[in-house]
Amino acid sequence: MPVRGDPDNLFIGQNLPVTAVQEDLRGIIHQASLDRFDFVALPLAVPGGQGSGANFQPAVESQLALDAATWQSSVIGLVSDELDLDSTEGGPDKAEHQRACLETELRWAAHLHLRAVLLPPPAEASRNCGYARAVNELLLEGLFNETSSEESPAPLALRVPADSSGWLAWNRFRSLCDHHPRLAVALELGSGKSPGCASSERELQRWLGEPVRYVILHPGAFLTNRQGYPVLPRRLKALLLGLFRHEVEIIIAASNKTDETSVPSAPSAAADDGTEGGDANETGKPSSANADALQSYIARLFQSLPALTAVERFAKSHLDTLQAPLQPLQDNLESETYEIFETDPVKYALYEEAVLAFLRDRMNAGRSPPFTVMVLGAGRGPLVAASLRAAQRAETSVKIWAVEKNPNAVHALRHRKRREEDWDCVDIIAEDMRAWKAPRKADALVSELLGSFGDNELSPECLDGAQHLLAEDGVCIPQSYVSSVAPVSASAAWSDARGQTGLGHGGGGMAGGDSGQLETAYVVCLHRAFYPSSGPKDCFSFRHPKMPVEESNDRVAELAFEADVDALVHGFAAYFDCTLYGDVRMSIHPETASEGMFSWFPMFFPLQVPVFLRKGDTLRSHWWRRHDARRVWYEWALSEPAASSVQNPGGRSWAIGLL
């Protein structure tokens, strides 16, 4: 049974030698289940049994060794390490024979409908072009299309060590395979000469942005703590804890046999104390623990994960899921969208504090109530309610106009005015804020028009158009906001963006994907992501009220970033930081984010072609915000380390409608 977690469970498998496979496989899998393993990993071929077609000698007598359901749920296949598709010896004939042997093993695995298939690690002395070309060819021919599913989208995983050489090999391999979405990573810890713990923390964190589906734990990854129990070095432990949140599965490559140096498999309370102590309790000696002890340690480590916060639970179903940005001027929002926004426990509390600070400032300045507050884009009324609560706390009176262009939302506003006693000072205005002629000027314009990139839902254009409603000494809430961007390695989000393109544009097979979908920014809760440079840098800023109001909202920015580790950049993560009023701030910027707020996820601006950076390289990006009479759009490009084409020129693929 899997290790129970909240909300996900952990599946742990055991690596079986070929000698075990050739015995009673059904009995071995049954014993593995009794030993609390969820699946087994076994070789596809016997030693020396590599061959093409009928010359291939499988590790089992035939598919009749197990029933179909067991093959699919309980067995992972290991492609033979002996295959060498990059050897120059023997000429093209040998290379083609090796390719045919690889194809035979993979088609055998597809025939069995295995849980997954693990490819051997790339040879250290090879550039792996022939190996990657052969795998890519088979994927493009549709291998595993029928065996994959939404729950198992990447059945083919490349085994690589966790150190820098492993990441470089993986990056080269997946680039040669055109970033194929069915290709994943099986990360090996403690294998051979590269146990992984010699890598820096940043180098190991880089795997958090990759499609790691399996982690193979070899005995060499573990040390023995002072109580005699196996523990992972601190860096590997931190990496594994991070990967647990990515729903990886664990394969333990260790024997179940014990000897007098092996530790028991049922850890005591003392062992628990030791594993939580990190490096302080490590002896530095390699562990000789058996599979049972390692399994117990991994299970306890998984269950030590902290419970998800309310925000994390809300985001769980949205992780790495691309969403089109809202177009509130062009489209009327649905009731469900309003309802989701209204459940945010933080946003409206911050607005309430901002309105309260404004009212107190007016009262301290000797101004007489009632104070006129216009809520622009009132939706179903949460900002109206926040303003009324602020007035009650300030012990003053207000006159509120709730302005909303969406006729469906206006019904909710009128309903609330009829039913809620404190709404007697509220007037409902069913008009566009830019066109309404108010009977008097407002002391404050309150709005929630910000998008994930700050201005991407056209807050500047809306508030400029409504500025005629504001008194000369009036204020806007928010007063200002700034957008920011940071390079990100996010293969899942980028592949999803490109993958959408082949459905309607026919461009999904090209290296840079289809220009239409890769020239669109998406709202996405980035999860499988790694940030190879220091924090985000400010991009565009806006302040309200704007003087003079005729000043253009077009913007241009040039932002440079230095990579602190080798990385593949797929695009830019984008955020906003906003000053509502005075010192009341609201932000999704990673360094200033409002704790507990979930109304906004970051935006993702993809690159047409991912860019490889070496440590110390400069990534110089260029950003434009432009408009015409009907639309606003963004353009972006790179000039270093190499010039790219300008993406989304003239808003050809994506724009935000003004009408």
C-alpha positions as CSV (number, residue, x, y, z in Angstrom):
1,M,0.0,0.0,0.0
2,P,1.2,3.5,-0.6
3,V,2.4,5.7,2.2
4,R,-0.5,7.9,3.3
5,G,0.0,11.6,3.1
6,D,-2.1,14.8,3.0
7,P,-3.3,15.2,0.3
8,D,-1.1,12.9,-1.8
9,N,0.2,9.4,-1.2
10,L,3.7,8.1,-1.9
11,F,4.3,5.0,-4.0
12,I,7.5,3.1,-3.3
13,G,8.8,0.4,-5.5
14,Q,11.7,-2.1,-5.4
15,N,14.4,-2.8,-8.0
16,L,14.6,-6.5,-8.8
17,P,17.7,-8.3,-10.2
18,V,17.2,-10.4,-13.3
19,T,17.9,-13.6,-11.4
20,A,14.8,-12.9,-9.3
21,V,12.7,-12.2,-12.3
22,Q,13.5,-15.5,-13.8
23,E,12.1,-17.3,-10.8
24,D,8.5,-17.1,-9.6
25,L,7.7,-13.6,-10.7
26,R,4.1,-13.7,-9.5
27,G,5.3,-14.9,-6.1
28,I,8.0,-12.3,-5.9
29,I,5.5,-9.5,-6.7
30,H,3.2,-10.9,-4.0
31,Q,6.1,-10.9,-1.5
32,A,7.0,-7.3,-2.5
33,S,3.4,-6.3,-1.7
34,L,3.6,-8.0,1.7
35,D,6.8,-6.0,2.2
36,R,4.8,-2.8,1.6
37,F,6.2,-2.1,-1.9
38,D,3.7,-0.8,-4.4
39,F,5.5,-2.0,-7.6
40,V,8.7,-3.6,-8.8
41,A,11.3,-2.5,-11.4
42,L,12.7,-5.3,-13.5
43,P,15.0,-5.7,-16.6
44,L,13.2,-6.1,-19.9
45,A,15.9,-8.4,-21.3
46,V,18.1,-11.1,-19.8
47,P,21.9,-10.3,-19.8
48,G,23.1,-10.7,-23.3
49,G,19.6,-11.1,-24.6
50,Q,19.5,-7.8,-26.5
51,G,18.3,-8.3,-30.0
52,S,15.9,-7.2,-32.6
53,G,12.5,-8.8,-33.3
54,A,12.3,-12.5,-32.4
55,N,16.0,-12.5,-31.5
56,F,15.2,-10.5,-28.4
57,Q,15.2,-12.6,-25.2
58,P,12.9,-11.1,-22.5
59,A,13.7,-11.4,-18.9
60,V,10.4,-13.4,-18.4
61,E,9.3,-16.3,-20.5
62,S,6.4,-14.4,-21.9
63,Q,3.6,-12.0,-21.0
64,L,1.7,-15.0,-19.5
65,A,4.0,-14.7,-16.4
66,L,1.5,-12.1,-15.1
67,D,-2.0,-11.0,-15.9
68,A,-2.5,-7.7,-17.8
69,A,-3.7,-5.8,-14.7
70,T,-0.5,-6.7,-12.8
71,W,1.8,-5.8,-15.6
72,Q,0.1,-2.4,-15.9
73,S,-0.1,-1.5,-12.2
74,S,2.9,-3.3,-10.6
75,V,5.8,-3.4,-13.1
76,I,8.3,-0.9,-14.4
77,G,10.6,-2.0,-17.2
78,L,14.3,-1.3,-17.3
79,V,15.8,-1.0,-20.8
80,S,19.2,-2.7,-21.1
81,D,22.2,-0.7,-20.1
82,E,24.3,-2.6,-22.6
83,L,22.7,-0.9,-25.6
84,D,25.1,1.6,-27.2
85,L,23.5,3.8,-29.9
86,D,26.4,6.3,-30.1
87,S,29.2,3.9,-30.7
88,T,31.2,4.7,-33.9
89,E,32.7,1.3,-34.0
90,G,31.0,-1.0,-36.6
91,G,29.7,1.8,-38.8
92,P,26.1,2.6,-39.6
93,D,25.1,-1.1,-39.7
94,K,25.9,-1.6,-36.0
95,A,24.3,1.7,-35.1
96,E,21.1,0.6,-36.9
97,H,21.2,-2.8,-35.2
98,Q,21.4,-1.1,-31.8
99,R,18.5,1.2,-32.7
100,A,16.5,-1.9,-33.7
101,C,17.3,-3.6,-30.4
102,L,16.2,-0.5,-28.5
103,E,13.0,-0.4,-30.5
104,T,12.3,-4.1,-29.8
105,E,12.7,-3.6,-26.0
106,L,10.4,-0.5,-26.0
107,R,7.8,-2.2,-28.1
108,W,7.9,-5.2,-25.8
109,A,7.3,-2.8,-22.9
110,A,4.4,-1.1,-24.8
111,H,3.0,-4.6,-25.5
112,L,2.9,-5.4,-21.8
113,H,1.3,-2.0,-21.0
114,L,3.8,-1.5,-18.2
115,R,3.5,1.2,-15.5
116,A,6.5,3.0,-17.0
117,V,9.8,2.3,-18.8
118,L,13.2,3.6,-17.6
119,L,15.8,4.3,-20.2
120,P,19.5,3.7,-19.4
121,P,21.6,6.7,-18.5
122,P,23.5,8.4,-21.3
123,A,27.1,7.4,-21.7
124,E,29.5,9.9,-20.1
125,A,31.9,9.9,-23.0
126,S,29.2,10.4,-25.6
127,R,27.2,13.4,-26.8
128,N,24.3,11.0,-27.0
129,C,23.0,12.4,-30.3
130,G,22.4,8.9,-31.8
131,Y,20.7,7.7,-28.6
132,A,18.4,10.7,-28.4
133,R,17.7,10.6,-32.1
134,A,16.5,7.0,-31.9
135,V,14.3,7.7,-28.9
136,N,12.8,10.8,-30.4
137,E,12.1,8.9,-33.7
138,L,10.2,6.2,-31.8
139,L,8.2,8.8,-29.8
140,L,7.3,10.6,-33.0
141,E,6.1,7.3,-34.5
142,G,3.6,7.1,-31.7
143,L,5.2,4.6,-29.4
144,F,3.4,4.6,-26.0
145,N,0.6,6.8,-27.3
146,E,-1.9,4.1,-26.5
147,T,-0.4,3.2,-23.1
148,S,-0.3,6.7,-21.7
149,S,-3.1,8.5,-20.0
150,E,-3.9,11.7,-18.3
151,E,-2.8,10.2,-15.0
152,S,0.4,8.8,-16.6
153,P,1.4,11.3,-19.3
154,A,5.1,10.5,-19.4
155,P,5.7,6.7,-19.5
156,L,9.3,7.0,-20.7
157,A,11.9,8.3,-18.2
158,L,15.6,8.8,-18.7
159,R,17.8,7.7,-15.8
160,V,20.3,10.3,-14.9
161,P,22.4,11.1,-11.8
162,A,21.5,14.1,-9.7
163,D,24.8,16.0,-10.1
164,S,25.5,18.6,-12.7
165,S,26.8,16.1,-15.2
166,G,23.4,14.4,-15.0
167,W,21.5,17.6,-15.5
168,L,23.6,18.6,-18.5
169,A,23.1,15.1,-20.0
170,W,19.3,15.3,-19.4
171,N,19.2,18.9,-20.9
172,R,21.1,17.8,-24.0
173,F,18.9,14.7,-24.4
174,R,15.6,16.4,-24.0
175,S,16.7,19.2,-26.4
176,L,17.6,16.7,-29.0
177,C,14.2,15.1,-28.5
178,D,12.5,18.5,-29.1
179,H,11.3,18.6,-25.5
180,H,8.9,15.8,-26.1
181,P,6.1,15.8,-23.4
182,R,6.2,12.0,-23.0
183,L,9.8,12.1,-21.8
184,A,10.5,12.4,-18.1
185,V,13.4,12.0,-15.6
186,A,14.2,9.1,-13.3
187,L,16.7,10.7,-10.9
188,E,19.3,8.5,-9.4
189,L,20.7,9.3,-6.0
190,G,23.8,7.5,-4.8
191,S,24.7,5.8,-8.0
192,G,28.3,5.1,-9.1
193,K,30.7,8.0,-8.8
194,S,28.1,10.7,-8.6
195,P,26.0,10.3,-5.4
196,G,24.7,13.8,-5.9
197,C,25.5,15.2,-2.5
198,A,28.7,16.8,-3.9
199,S,26.4,19.2,-5.9
200,S,25.6,22.6,-4.6
201,E,22.1,23.2,-3.2
202,R,21.2,25.4,-6.2
203,E,22.3,22.7,-8.6
204,L,20.1,20.2,-6.8
205,Q,17.2,22.6,-6.6
206,R,17.3,22.8,-10.4
207,W,15.6,19.4,-10.6
208,L,12.5,21.0,-9.1
209,G,11.8,22.6,-12.5
210,E,12.2,19.3,-14.4
211,P,9.7,16.5,-15.1
212,V,11.1,14.2,-12.5
213,R,8.7,11.3,-12.2
214,Y,10.9,8.7,-10.4
215,V,13.7,8.9,-7.8
216,I,15.9,5.8,-7.6
217,L,17.6,5.6,-4.2
218,H,20.8,3.6,-4.2
219,P,22.5,2.6,-0.9
220,G,25.3,5.0,-1.7
221,A,23.0,7.9,-1.2
222,F,22.6,7.2,2.5
223,L,24.8,7.8,5.6
224,T,24.4,6.3,9.0
225,N,23.4,8.5,11.9
226,R,24.7,8.2,15.4
227,Q,21.8,5.9,16.4
228,G,22.9,3.5,13.5
229,Y,20.0,4.3,11.2
230,P,20.2,5.3,7.5
231,V,19.7,9.0,6.7
232,L,20.1,11.2,3.6
233,P,22.6,14.0,3.7
234,R,20.9,17.3,4.3
235,R,21.0,18.5,0.6
236,L,19.6,15.3,-0.7
237,K,17.0,15.2,2.0
238,A,15.9,18.8,1.1
239,L,15.7,17.8,-2.6
240,L,13.6,14.8,-1.9
241,L,11.2,16.7,0.3
242,G,10.7,19.2,-2.5
243,L,10.2,16.4,-5.0
244,F,7.6,14.8,-2.7
245,R,5.3,17.7,-3.5
246,H,5.7,16.9,-7.2
247,E,4.2,13.4,-6.7
248,V,7.3,11.5,-7.6
249,E,7.5,7.8,-7.0
250,I,10.5,6.1,-5.2
251,I,12.4,3.1,-6.4
252,I,14.7,1.6,-3.8
253,A,17.7,-0.1,-5.4
254,A,18.8,-2.2,-2.4
255,S,18.7,-5.8,-1.4
256,N,16.2,-7.1,1.2
257,K,18.9,-9.5,2.6
258,T,20.4,-8.6,5.9
259,D,23.7,-9.3,7.6
260,E,25.2,-8.4,10.9
261,T,26.1,-4.9,9.7
262,S,22.6,-4.1,8.6
263,V,20.2,-2.0,10.6
264,P,16.8,-3.1,11.7
265,S,13.8,-2.1,9.5
266,A,11.6,-0.8,12.3
267,P,13.1,2.5,13.5
268,S,12.9,3.6,17.1
269,A,12.0,7.0,18.5
270,A,15.8,7.6,18.8
271,A,16.1,7.1,15.0
272,D,13.3,9.6,14.5
273,D,15.2,12.2,16.5
274,G,18.3,11.5,14.5
275,T,16.8,11.9,11.0
276,E,15.4,15.2,12.0
277,G,18.7,16.5,13.1
278,G,20.2,16.7,9.6
279,D,23.9,16.9,9.2
280,A,24.5,17.3,13.0
281,N,23.7,13.6,13.6
282,E,25.4,12.1,10.6
283,T,28.5,10.0,11.2
284,G,29.7,10.4,7.6
285,K,29.9,6.7,7.1
286,P,28.0,5.1,4.2
287,S,24.9,3.2,5.2
288,S,24.7,-0.6,4.8
289,A,21.0,-0.6,5.4
290,N,18.7,-3.1,3.7
291,A,15.6,-2.1,1.6
292,D,13.3,-2.4,4.6
293,A,15.2,0.1,6.6
294,L,15.5,2.5,3.7
295,Q,11.8,2.1,2.9
296,S,10.9,3.0,6.6
297,Y,13.1,6.0,6.5
298,I,11.6,7.3,3.3
299,A,8.1,6.7,4.6
300,R,8.7,8.7,7.8
301,L,10.4,11.5,5.8
302,F,7.4,11.7,3.5
303,Q,5.0,11.9,6.4
304,S,7.1,14.6,8.0
305,L,5.9,17.0,5.3
306,P,4.0,19.9,6.9
307,A,0.3,20.1,6.3
308,L,-0.8,22.3,3.3
309,T,-1.8,25.8,4.1
310,A,-5.3,27.1,3.0
311,V,-3.6,28.8,0.1
312,E,-1.8,25.6,-1.0
313,R,-5.0,23.6,-0.8
314,F,-6.8,26.1,-3.0
315,A,-3.9,26.0,-5.5
316,K,-3.6,22.2,-5.5
317,S,-6.0,21.7,-8.4
318,H,-4.4,24.5,-10.4
319,L,-0.7,23.6,-10.2
320,D,1.0,24.2,-13.6
321,T,-2.4,24.6,-15.2
322,L,-2.5,27.3,-17.8
323,Q,-5.4,29.8,-17.7
324,A,-6.2,32.5,-20.2
325,P,-6.0,36.0,-18.5
326,L,-9.3,37.6,-17.8
327,Q,-10.6,40.3,-20.3
328,P,-13.0,42.2,-17.9
329,L,-13.7,45.0,-20.4
330,Q,-14.3,42.7,-23.4
331,D,-16.2,40.0,-21.4
332,N,-18.6,39.9,-18.5
333,L,-17.3,37.7,-15.7
334,E,-19.3,34.6,-14.7
335,S,-20.9,34.2,-11.3
336,E,-18.5,31.4,-10.4
337,T,-15.5,33.7,-11.1
338,Y,-16.8,36.3,-8.7
339,E,-17.5,33.7,-6.1
340,I,-14.0,32.3,-6.2
341,F,-12.5,35.8,-5.8
342,E,-14.8,36.6,-2.9
343,T,-13.6,33.6,-0.9
344,D,-10.1,35.2,-0.6
345,P,-9.7,35.9,3.2
346,V,-6.9,38.5,2.7
347,K,-7.6,40.7,-0.2
348,Y,-10.8,42.4,1.1
349,A,-9.4,42.7,4.6
350,L,-6.5,44.7,3.0
351,Y,-8.9,46.9,1.1
352,E,-10.9,47.5,4.3
353,E,-7.6,48.6,6.0
354,A,-6.9,50.9,3.1
355,V,-10.3,52.5,3.1
356,L,-10.1,52.8,6.9
357,A,-6.7,54.6,6.7
358,F,-8.1,57.0,4.1
359,L,-11.2,57.8,6.1
360,R,-9.1,58.5,9.3
361,D,-6.8,60.7,7.3
362,R,-9.8,62.7,6.1
363,M,-11.2,63.0,9.6
364,N,-7.8,64.0,11.0
365,A,-7.6,66.7,8.3
366,G,-10.8,68.2,9.6
367,R,-13.0,67.1,6.7
368,S,-16.7,66.6,7.3
369,P,-18.6,63.5,6.5
370,P,-20.3,61.9,4.7
371,F,-17.3,60.9,2.5
372,T,-18.0,60.0,-1.1
373,V,-16.7,56.6,-2.2
374,M,-17.1,55.3,-5.7
375,V,-16.5,51.5,-6.1
376,L,-15.6,51.0,-9.7
377,G,-16.2,47.5,-11.1
378,A,-18.2,46.6,-8.0
379,G,-19.0,43.0,-9.1
380,R,-21.2,41.4,-6.6
381,G,-20.3,43.9,-3.8
382,P,-17.3,42.7,-1.8
383,L,-15.5,46.1,-2.0
384,V,-18.8,47.9,-1.1
385,A,-19.0,45.7,2.0
386,A,-15.3,46.3,2.9
387,S,-15.9,50.1,2.6
388,L,-18.9,49.9,4.8
389,R,-17.0,48.0,7.4
390,A,-14.2,50.5,7.3
391,A,-16.7,53.4,7.8
392,Q,-18.2,51.6,10.8
393,R,-14.8,51.1,12.4
394,A,-13.9,54.8,11.7
395,E,-17.2,55.8,13.2
396,T,-18.1,58.0,10.3
397,S,-20.6,58.1,7.5
398,V,-20.1,57.5,3.8
399,K,-22.0,57.8,0.6
400,I,-21.2,54.9,-1.8
401,W,-21.8,54.6,-5.5
402,A,-21.3,51.0,-6.8
403,V,-20.6,51.2,-10.5
404,E,-20.8,48.0,-12.5
405,K,-21.2,47.4,-16.3
406,N,-22.0,43.7,-16.1
407,P,-25.8,43.5,-16.0
408,N,-25.7,40.1,-14.5
409,A,-23.7,41.3,-11.5
410,V,-25.9,44.3,-11.1
411,H,-28.7,42.0,-10.0
412,A,-26.6,40.8,-7.1
413,L,-25.8,44.4,-6.1
414,R,-29.5,45.4,-6.1
415,H,-30.3,42.2,-4.2
416,R,-27.8,43.1,-1.5
417,K,-29.2,46.7,-1.2
418,R,-32.7,45.3,-0.6
419,R,-31.6,42.8,2.0
420,E,-28.7,44.4,3.9
421,E,-29.6,47.2,6.2
422,D,-26.2,49.0,6.1
423,W,-26.5,49.3,2.3
424,D,-29.0,52.1,2.6
425,C,-26.2,54.6,1.7
426,V,-25.3,52.7,-1.4
427,D,-26.5,53.6,-4.9
428,I,-26.2,51.1,-7.7
429,I,-25.0,52.4,-11.1
430,A,-25.4,50.0,-14.1
431,E,-22.9,51.7,-16.4
432,D,-19.3,51.7,-17.7
433,M,-17.2,53.7,-15.3
434,R,-15.6,55.5,-18.2
435,A,-18.9,56.8,-19.5
436,W,-20.9,57.5,-16.3
437,K,-21.6,61.2,-15.4
438,A,-21.7,61.4,-11.6
439,P,-23.8,64.0,-9.8
440,R,-20.8,64.8,-7.6
441,K,-17.1,64.2,-7.4
442,A,-15.7,61.3,-5.3
443,D,-13.3,61.6,-2.4
444,A,-12.0,58.1,-3.2
445,L,-12.2,55.8,-6.2
446,V,-11.9,52.2,-5.0
447,S,-11.3,49.4,-7.6
448,E,-10.0,45.8,-7.9
449,L,-9.0,45.9,-11.6
450,L,-5.5,44.5,-11.2
451,G,-4.3,41.4,-13.0
452,S,-1.5,39.1,-12.2
453,F,0.9,41.4,-14.1
454,G,-0.6,44.4,-12.5
455,D,-1.9,46.3,-15.6
456,N,-2.8,43.3,-17.8
457,E,-6.6,43.7,-17.1
458,L,-6.4,47.3,-18.2
459,S,-6.5,49.0,-14.8
460,P,-4.6,52.1,-16.2
461,E,-7.1,52.6,-19.0
462,C,-10.1,52.0,-16.8
463,L,-9.0,54.4,-14.1
464,D,-7.8,57.0,-16.6
465,G,-11.3,56.9,-18.2
466,A,-12.9,57.3,-14.8
467,Q,-10.6,60.0,-13.4
468,H,-13.2,62.6,-14.3
469,L,-15.2,61.3,-11.4
470,L,-12.5,62.1,-8.8
471,A,-12.4,65.4,-6.8
472,E,-9.2,67.5,-7.2
473,D,-7.9,66.3,-3.8
474,G,-9.4,62.8,-4.2
475,V,-7.4,59.6,-4.0
476,C,-7.5,56.3,-5.8
477,I,-7.3,52.9,-4.0
478,P,-5.0,51.4,-5.2
479,Q,-2.6,54.4,-5.5
480,S,0.1,52.7,-7.4
481,Y,1.4,49.3,-8.7
482,V,4.4,47.9,-10.3
483,S,4.9,44.7,-12.3
484,S,8.0,42.5,-12.2
485,V,9.4,39.5,-14.0
486,A,12.0,36.8,-13.4
487,P,13.4,34.1,-15.7
488,V,12.1,30.7,-14.9
489,S,12.8,27.1,-15.9
490,A,9.3,25.6,-16.1
491,S,9.2,22.7,-18.6
492,A,5.7,21.6,-17.6
493,A,4.2,25.1,-18.2
494,W,6.1,25.6,-21.5
495,S,5.3,22.1,-22.8
496,D,1.6,22.7,-22.0
497,A,1.7,26.0,-23.9
498,R,3.3,24.4,-26.9
499,G,1.2,21.3,-26.7
500,Q,-2.0,23.3,-27.0
501,T,-0.8,24.7,-30.4
502,G,-0.8,21.5,-32.3
503,L,-4.5,21.1,-31.8
504,G,-5.6,23.9,-34.0
505,H,-2.6,25.4,-35.7
506,G,-0.6,22.4,-36.8
507,G,2.6,23.8,-35.4
508,G,3.2,21.5,-32.4
509,G,6.0,19.6,-34.0
510,M,8.4,22.5,-34.6
511,A,11.2,23.3,-32.1
512,G,9.7,26.6,-31.1
513,G,6.1,25.4,-31.2
514,D,3.3,27.5,-32.7
515,S,3.9,31.2,-32.5
516,G,0.3,31.9,-31.5
517,Q,0.3,30.0,-28.2
518,L,3.9,30.8,-27.3
519,E,3.1,34.5,-27.9
520,T,0.4,34.4,-25.3
521,A,1.0,35.0,-21.6
522,Y,-0.9,32.7,-19.2
523,V,-2.0,32.8,-15.6
524,V,-0.5,29.8,-13.9
525,C,0.3,28.5,-10.4
526,L,3.9,27.6,-11.2
527,H,4.8,24.4,-9.3
528,R,7.5,22.5,-11.3
529,A,9.6,25.6,-11.5
530,F,13.2,26.7,-10.9
531,Y,14.5,30.3,-10.8
532,P,18.1,30.5,-12.0
533,S,18.8,34.1,-11.1
534,S,18.2,36.4,-8.1
535,G,14.7,37.8,-7.5
536,P,12.3,39.4,-9.9
537,K,13.0,42.9,-11.3
538,D,10.6,45.7,-11.7
539,C,9.1,46.2,-15.2
540,F,6.2,48.6,-15.6
541,S,4.8,51.0,-13.0
542,F,1.6,53.1,-12.8
543,R,0.2,55.7,-10.4
544,H,-3.3,57.0,-9.8
545,P,-4.6,59.6,-10.2
546,K,-2.4,60.3,-13.2
547,M,-1.3,63.8,-14.1
548,P,-1.8,64.7,-16.9
549,V,-4.4,62.1,-17.6
550,E,-3.6,62.2,-21.3
551,E,-0.1,60.8,-20.7
552,S,0.4,57.5,-22.5
553,N,0.2,54.2,-20.7
554,D,2.6,52.6,-23.2
555,R,5.8,51.4,-21.6
556,V,9.2,50.1,-22.4
557,A,11.7,48.3,-20.2
558,E,15.1,46.5,-20.5
559,L,15.9,44.0,-17.7
560,A,19.1,42.0,-17.4
561,F,19.5,38.9,-15.2
562,E,22.7,36.9,-14.3
563,A,22.4,33.1,-14.1
564,D,23.8,31.7,-10.8
565,V,23.7,28.2,-12.1
566,D,23.5,26.4,-15.5
567,A,19.9,26.4,-16.6
568,L,17.4,26.2,-19.4
569,V,15.0,29.2,-19.3
570,H,11.6,28.6,-20.7
571,G,10.2,32.0,-20.1
572,F,9.4,34.6,-17.4
573,A,7.3,34.5,-14.3
574,A,5.5,37.8,-13.8
575,Y,4.0,39.4,-10.6
576,F,2.7,42.7,-9.2
577,D,3.2,44.7,-6.0
578,C,0.6,47.3,-5.2
579,T,0.2,50.2,-2.7
580,L,-3.5,50.4,-1.9
581,Y,-3.2,53.4,0.4
582,G,-0.5,54.8,2.6
583,D,1.5,51.8,4.0
584,V,-1.2,49.2,3.1
585,R,0.3,47.0,0.4
586,M,-1.1,44.0,-1.6
587,S,1.4,41.8,-3.5
588,I,2.1,38.5,-5.2
589,H,5.8,39.4,-5.6
590,P,7.7,36.5,-4.0
591,E,9.6,38.8,-1.7
592,T,6.6,40.9,-0.5
593,A,3.6,38.6,-1.1
594,S,0.5,39.1,1.0
595,E,0.4,36.0,3.2
596,G,-2.7,33.9,2.7
597,M,-4.0,35.7,-0.4
598,F,-4.9,33.5,-3.4
599,S,-6.9,35.8,-5.8
600,W,-4.0,35.9,-8.2
601,F,-1.5,33.4,-9.5
602,P,1.6,34.6,-11.4
603,M,1.7,35.1,-15.1
604,F,4.0,33.1,-17.4
605,F,5.4,34.7,-20.6
606,P,6.9,31.8,-22.6
607,L,9.8,32.0,-25.0
608,Q,9.5,30.7,-28.5
609,V,12.6,28.6,-28.0
610,P,14.0,27.8,-24.5
611,V,17.4,29.4,-23.9
612,F,20.4,27.6,-22.3
613,L,22.4,29.7,-19.9
614,R,25.8,28.9,-18.3
615,K,26.5,30.1,-14.8
616,G,27.4,33.8,-15.0
617,D,25.7,34.3,-18.4
618,T,23.6,37.5,-18.8
619,L,20.0,37.1,-20.0
620,R,18.9,40.5,-21.3
621,S,15.2,40.9,-21.9
622,H,13.2,43.7,-23.5
623,W,9.5,44.5,-22.8
624,W,6.9,46.7,-24.4
625,R,3.4,47.7,-23.5
626,R,1.6,49.0,-26.6
627,H,-1.9,50.0,-27.7
628,D,-4.2,51.1,-30.5
629,A,-7.8,52.3,-30.5
630,R,-9.2,48.9,-29.8
631,R,-6.5,46.8,-27.9
632,V,-3.6,46.8,-25.5
633,W,-0.8,44.2,-25.9
634,Y,2.7,43.2,-24.8
635,E,5.7,42.4,-26.8
636,W,8.9,40.8,-25.5
637,A,12.3,39.7,-26.8
638,L,15.9,38.8,-25.8
639,S,19.1,40.4,-26.9
640,E,21.5,38.3,-24.8
641,P,23.0,35.7,-24.8
642,A,21.6,35.7,-28.4
643,A,19.0,37.8,-30.1
644,S,15.5,36.4,-30.4
645,S,12.7,37.5,-32.6
646,V,10.2,39.9,-31.0
647,Q,7.3,37.9,-29.7
648,N,3.7,39.0,-30.3
649,P,4.6,42.0,-32.6
650,G,1.6,44.2,-33.1
651,G,-0.5,42.0,-30.8
652,R,-0.8,39.5,-33.6
653,S,-1.4,36.5,-31.3
654,W,-2.7,38.0,-28.0
655,A,-4.2,41.3,-27.0
656,I,-6.5,42.7,-24.3
657,G,-9.6,44.3,-25.7
658,L,-10.5,47.9,-24.8
659,L,-14.1,47.7,-26.0
